[in-house]
């Protein structure tokens, strides 16, 4: 038998075994962390059902406070990810989880618009760097042919947190009066502190790179490191500073900005939108889960096809287009069912966007640039988190309806689609 034929085959088998082991060890913890992370970002929408009246918040004040989170988040995003690159993902991701958990729980201490806004600003600073840090971490562990699917499993935490978050948050609000605290205070405490526990667990479960993974065999470590290194050589090398001169980086930041307006606008305001249809808090909790259930299924199906085609930019345009169409459809009627159907279509597109989007930077950024580049894209794009909730709240106060806000979010997704078509001319896909 020709050893030259069997050697590559054995290496590929070892690489596959290493990826499977890494997936089972790393992804459950990372996905659970992101589940809690997104729960802590969007549970303010359910807290608002009772908190706004307790704190005397108008729709505009609530929208601004929900959005100010992203000022701290964006300012500290790049420094946080550069620190992760320097000190290693295990220690830095654990630090992020602990600090965001403490600040999320501290939201229960708010007594008015100012204190609520300040705590949300600090929560954004504490959380900065987690999401792009994990995306960068996945590039250290999984070659491209596995990474898309791994990313989809990680990103499934977003719609799943919204599926379970609605009923869970509404149930927690029923603790109103227990030990002298409001229900919304218990919501922030009980959904914030688990992040601190996960941070401690991360120190024992996560491993910075395959080279340090004692739970892989020598053959598996060598095969996995070799596959990842070959990808880096194909991409070439340029620094983080050089990546800031790349028009593709700025286009991705602009696309993400438009997308974040949509995903967080609906994430923060969906409970209140449903409440405007004269539903009880219990019905709001369960009905809000439906669009995210369908969105989760749609995202996983879309990700399987995307993993085969590897045409990330094309599918980014398609997913943004579907999301925009869903938002426009949601305002075609004043009835509840058409509105929910439209929002469900929007969430199929919105849930699938991230899998396409975050697969793109690693196709042209080097290892040195991808950590800072991802953080920069995420920092600039996440400013949409300040605009989206505030825009919907302001339009609600001005017009007396959520229709203008839904149309505005749809328009931003159309703009994201057009920007992606421009990007398609700059990135060649097979």
Steps between C-alpha positions, in 0.01 A plus 500: 500500500625850413577686825464834319130422453431367849677783686267781386201276563618426855561870558149591387354232729700637794389853413134391498538324836662811647218725375236267645672494838538879496135548403374284787732662753485868403172572323251407777666742743538778243142459376365500856702814569354671194152378597530680833672793333216564258245437775664774707491737201134453410333425834458875541210469255311279745614699803348806330152349537508605868832682550420804286210604720697429820795715386291759314656426158340627178539296181774737383690479830476122504620475140792733570604310814475166317719642225761677716626153588665500157701818558707329770495176301634662184765716668659201672446236230833534316719537815326196649563281197862609471541405867343162422756450222781589742392318817309206351133420460466284812583774750350792308165339412466393865564859611237631259237255624554593864488878444196499273317268743566734792385810312195321355391403852575855622230634266263399780640793701364765258268756658430731205591592140852625585613209719350250254689659211831508693476132596419403141804696382721308747345170390604574143858567612505176700375293207715659228696251295309181580332432167787594264735330745315172461486536121878555497543205737313274256745597223782366722329163538303418186609504134259666255324179393387441860480858626173600332308220668670559836410867474137411425480283812648783707271763348193281560526630856348832384159378384493229768555760772203690362290182480559412865561854618143618449323241719790503749499878534123522537509226765774689689288816500250305711749513789388860549504584872712202609757617757384855432628511141313569177461222245720684252776521762493122546513467120832686479650322801404144404595540134823693563686303766522170301750674271738534795478125566574425134801730514654290777421175316664639184837513675493121529334404170635735232844455342669787317624311192521141368871498588408522871220240487616207714165333427604453134751239391830611348381388157175696536679817615744484211230438238272779629779756535623413150157556343456836672851613412445420131195727502702786649763466228231523231355816654841664526606741771411856585467686828195630681597858403518398133159333522346837592596625153311213336168617353357152558540546875307829490227353281456213745476749789231697315304182420517390862384846615183466289446143614540578872233770473258231386594210728518706819210726410270199482680318784447783750156614386322177398338443844364856502387472136304186587364665816357776280265235354336476845664170600568392857859477623474118489383505137775746411761263646386199300405671173835681490670159497333385176691722253829397660417128485438528127807723465718239673384224269542721195852599605619140547355393163656802329835434669515143365457627145746783562765255625480316168494805272749721692345803321484716811454840336220384269310348790559807714314704237218243490458484879497880537242522219274243667521690830408830336203344319375352827503837676301661219250212502448541876337843454270400212214447745399618847412143606718291728547192279635682188732701725638183664538327162693798361728519804556123475616534139726787608653284772569214260717742305644675808591170670682380187694823435768447764607158370568654158642826630756373749634242256616781267781686689712185548500447121723804442648609838815341640525359853667819625225716352193285556476550879516879480320512165204302630486719810513818292224380267292395799566825689401730215210280396370466854434873514179389332406370844483861618298611197253210466325492841511881530360548148206267562425665836515852358277410202256334739475821706467720191252290297323305774568177307779247449442490123746780422771324702442168318515678164822672607659166594390354167660791314831444680499133395440605139801730530702209641400293196620770260831540685551123486453504123778760483718276720439211262697681230800530738507144634529218250317183598531165332 
